[in-house]
Amino acid sequence: MESLMITKDYMEAVKALKDAITKSRYRAAQHVNKEVLYLNYAIGRFISINSRTAKWGSNAIKIISGLLQKEMPVLNGYSKTNLI
């Protein structure tokens, strides 16, 4: 088997690639977090407006939460408690 010769150039290349990957992943996480915040704000606003202006009953949020969980079973974080 050929022995690998790890040079300073290779180590610098690995460091540069690792830094680029890490920075890119961090930026991606920031964008995802921003989108989730926008989504949750919009959901809260939607529920707030409709609970005041629509003819929703006292169980509306519980029913909506249950239907969301039924329609999207892998969806987490939208229980009745979280939607209130």
N, C-alpha and C positions, 0 to 999 in steps of 0.2 A: 504494500500500500504506500502511496506517495505521501510523504510528510508535508503538511501545510506550513508555509512560511508566512506568518502573520507580521506584516510590516506596519510601520507607523502610518503609511498612506491608507492602508486598509482600515486601521483603527479610526482614523480621521473620517473616512467615508462612512463607517458605521455610525459614528457620532453624529455626523451631518444628517444622515437618513433618519436616525432615531429622533433627533430634534425636530425634523420636518414632520414626522409621523405624530409625535406628541403634540406639537403645535396645531396640526390639522385636526386631531381628535378633540383637542380643547375647544377650538373654534366651532366644530360641529356640535359639541355638547352645549355650548352657549346658544347656538341657533335653535337647537331643540328646546332648551329651557325657555327661551323667548317665545317660541310658538306655543308651548304648553301654557305659559302664563296668559298669552292672548286668548287661547281657547277657554281656559277656566274663567277669565274675566268675562268673556262673551256669554258663557253658559250662565254665570251668576247674574249678569245683566238681563238675559232672556228670562230667567226664572223670576227675578225681581219684578220686571215689568209685567209679565203675564200673571203673576200671583196677585198683583194689585189691580190689573185692568180686565183680566179674563174672568170667566165664571168658573174658575177652578175651585174644587171643593177642598176640604181640609186634608184629604189623603192624596192630593194631586202629586206631590213630590214623591211620596212613597210609590205610587202607581207608576209614575214616569221612570223612577229609578229601577223598579222591577222589570219594566218593559225593556229598558236599555240593557240590563244584565241578561235578559232572555235573548234579545236580538244580537247582542255582542258578548258572548259568554267569557271571552278572554279579557274583556275590558275591566280594568281595576280602577278604584278611586272614585266611583260615581254612585256610591250607596246613598240612601236617603240622608243619612247624617252628613255626608260630604257635600250634598247638594243644598243643604239648608244654609 
